[in-house]
Amino acid sequence: MLSLSLILIPLLSGVAAFFIKADNTSKRLAQTASLITLAVALAGSFIQSSSLLAFDVAWLPELGSRFSLLSDGIGKMLCLLTAISLPAIFIATEKNEYEKKGSFYGLMLLTQAGLMGVFLATDCLLFYFFWELALIPAYFLCSKWGGEKRIQVTFKFFIYTFVASLLMLVGILYIYFKTTDHSFALQSFYHVKLSVKEEYFGFWLFFIAFAVKMPIFPFHTWQPDTYEQAPTAVTMLLSGVMVKMGLFGVIRWLLPVFPNAVARFDHIIILFCVIGMLYASLIAIKQDDIKRLIAYSSIAHIGLMCASLFSNQQVGMQGVMIQMFNHGVNIIGLWIVADVIEKQLGTRKFSKLGGLAQKAPVLAILFVVMALANIALPLTNAFVGEFLMFNGLFRYSIWMAVVAGISIILAAVYTLNMVQKVFLGNIVAITVNASDSSRNVNLILVILVIIVIVLGIYPQPILHLTQDSVQALFTAIH
């Protein structure tokens, strides 16, 4: 029942928010629901009882599909990340004004419910149902409350994700008809017998869908524009949590179901991931917009995670597990600061900013910590994950690891350049009247900074939470 409650709380609260006319009431409902969900997710991370973590009832028996949920190690970790993200986003952006707040907060909560379902589903048709439940509200959030170019950008986002989802649905049905018991159950998919050509065909149907969602090169072109035009609260959810859907799909469904295809095409995928890391990092260096820089930075980080998964090394997979959580924490922290700057100064351009640390010293200190975590400085949370991932990639191919390692240097260049141009130097005309961030923003950033430092010094809680899942995954693949 605990797994089901992680879906029902945001789902029912989101539906209720649509019918609330008072703006402040819908906001408080969203904040309260997200905090309750966080409490349940935290409790679930300490529970070992399978009866509390699993839920299974008949759903579509004629099709061999059940409403089957399970909160294993990776599910717990990603549900915890999702549960942390929503209250952080709601509280940090509390002063942001939205037309029809009830609809906005309702769609945000529905997106959270969909994300929880994706991370918990052990029935492939149910997984697809929640996959769409997470994407559809995000589409309306971007198209309704986005920037000036939101229509064309959202249309591109919709086309990419819609076509990719259709390919995955074809793949799901294809594997379903190959199962001996005509079932969508996880174990039925794991034990399906496929010829080599059938594996190759199914592999690409699933992989393209997941590659678009992460996204990795060359399926990434929807992301920077969408992140730039979407409301910052939505961008935080997209980059902090939703991109993990693609990585999770690779872990849960792709690697164990298509092991021969993975072994056949891993070098191609890793090559594209490494190219994407360098390409995104070089583009980030040339940016003059905070949002677009963070967007390209995210592409580089996700590329490393995907490459580590396909390196087929247990140490690399363990690195991905912890890095998915850490990336979500770090990127949300960066987006919060970007939102504060844009709302207060009306611009995100480096060329128009400078000396902000003199006017907002607390914001500057907190941002520098998040920026150092973004480049995986030792004693920050990202260092452990990146070290493990590069270790796995090194065992797969020394040359791939060396080339991918160039992105570390490039990340330091564009991140420190952003810090220098925005916060250091002389005060310019636009920052003369700037002030420090609000109490709510400082509260959330301090909590995120504590997570960054604690997991940088002692990453064992996340490693322990996911180690059984990594071992089970490695066993399933081999």
Helices and strands as residue ranges (DSSP letters): H 2-18, H 23-44, H 50-53, E 54-60, G 61-63, E 65-70, H 73-92, H 101-120, H 124-145, H 150-176, H 186-190, H 196-213, H 222-229, H 232-237, I 238-242, H 244-249, I 250-254, H 255-257, H 259-285, H 290-310, H 314-345, G 350-352, H 356-359, H 361-374, H 381-396, H 398-423, G 429-431, H 439-457, H 460-477
